[in-house]
Amino acid sequence: MSTRAPMVLPDGPNQRWSLDFVSATFACSRRFRILCIVDDYTRECLALSGLRIARELTRLIGSRGKPHTVVSDK
């Protein structure tokens, strides 16, 4: 059995990024999916990507540096 520790709140930029996949369906029944990447401290939307998630993350890390933590709800 494990216990959950409370998530530490970031105290500066690049402390923690949140990743969340968002999907929707057009009226014509066509679906799309994007990845939203948000800096949890600045609340800045860093990128939205559907097909090139790895490339976007690599680009973000190259320009901003690696975050200490990345979280996702799924």
C-alpha positions as CSV (number, residue, x, y, z in Angstrom):
1,M,0.0,0.0,0.0
2,S,1.3,3.5,-0.8
3,T,0.4,6.9,0.5
4,R,-0.1,10.0,-1.7
5,A,2.0,13.0,-0.9
6,P,0.5,16.4,-1.5
7,M,1.7,18.0,-4.8
8,V,4.1,20.8,-4.1
9,L,3.1,24.1,-5.6
10,P,5.7,25.7,-8.0
11,D,7.4,28.8,-6.8
12,G,8.8,29.9,-10.1
13,P,8.7,29.3,-13.9
14,N,9.7,25.9,-15.2
15,Q,9.1,24.3,-11.8
16,R,6.2,22.2,-13.1
17,W,4.5,21.9,-16.5
18,S,1.0,20.3,-16.9
19,L,0.2,18.3,-20.0
20,D,-3.5,17.6,-20.9
21,F,-4.9,16.0,-24.0
22,V,-8.1,17.7,-25.2
23,S,-10.4,16.3,-27.9
24,A,-13.5,17.4,-29.6
25,T,-15.7,16.4,-32.5
26,F,-16.7,18.6,-35.4
27,A,-20.3,18.7,-36.7
28,C,-19.2,16.4,-39.6
29,S,-18.2,13.8,-37.0
30,R,-14.5,14.3,-37.6
31,R,-12.5,14.2,-34.3
32,F,-9.4,16.0,-33.4
33,R,-7.0,15.9,-30.4
34,I,-4.4,18.4,-29.1
35,L,-1.9,18.4,-26.3
36,C,-2.0,21.5,-24.1
37,I,1.2,22.3,-22.2
38,V,1.0,24.9,-19.4
39,D,3.6,26.3,-17.0
40,D,1.8,25.9,-13.7
41,Y,3.5,28.9,-12.1
42,T,3.0,31.5,-14.9
43,R,-0.1,29.8,-16.3
44,E,1.4,30.4,-19.7
45,C,0.3,28.1,-22.5
46,L,3.6,26.9,-23.8
47,A,2.3,24.9,-26.8
48,L,-0.6,23.1,-28.4
49,S,0.2,20.1,-30.5
50,G,-1.7,17.3,-32.2
51,L,0.8,15.3,-34.2
52,R,4.2,16.4,-33.1
53,I,4.2,16.2,-29.4
54,A,7.8,15.0,-29.0
55,R,9.1,17.7,-31.3
56,E,7.2,20.4,-29.4
57,L,8.5,19.2,-26.0
58,T,12.1,19.1,-27.4
59,R,11.7,22.6,-28.8
60,L,10.3,23.9,-25.5
61,I,13.1,22.4,-23.5
62,G,15.6,23.8,-25.9
63,S,14.3,27.3,-25.5
64,R,13.2,27.3,-21.8
65,G,15.2,24.5,-20.2
66,K,13.8,21.4,-18.6
67,P,11.1,21.7,-16.0
68,H,11.7,20.1,-12.6
69,T,8.4,18.2,-13.0
70,V,5.8,17.4,-15.6
71,V,2.3,16.3,-14.7
72,S,-0.6,14.9,-16.7
73,D,-4.1,14.0,-15.6
74,K,-4.2,10.8,-17.7
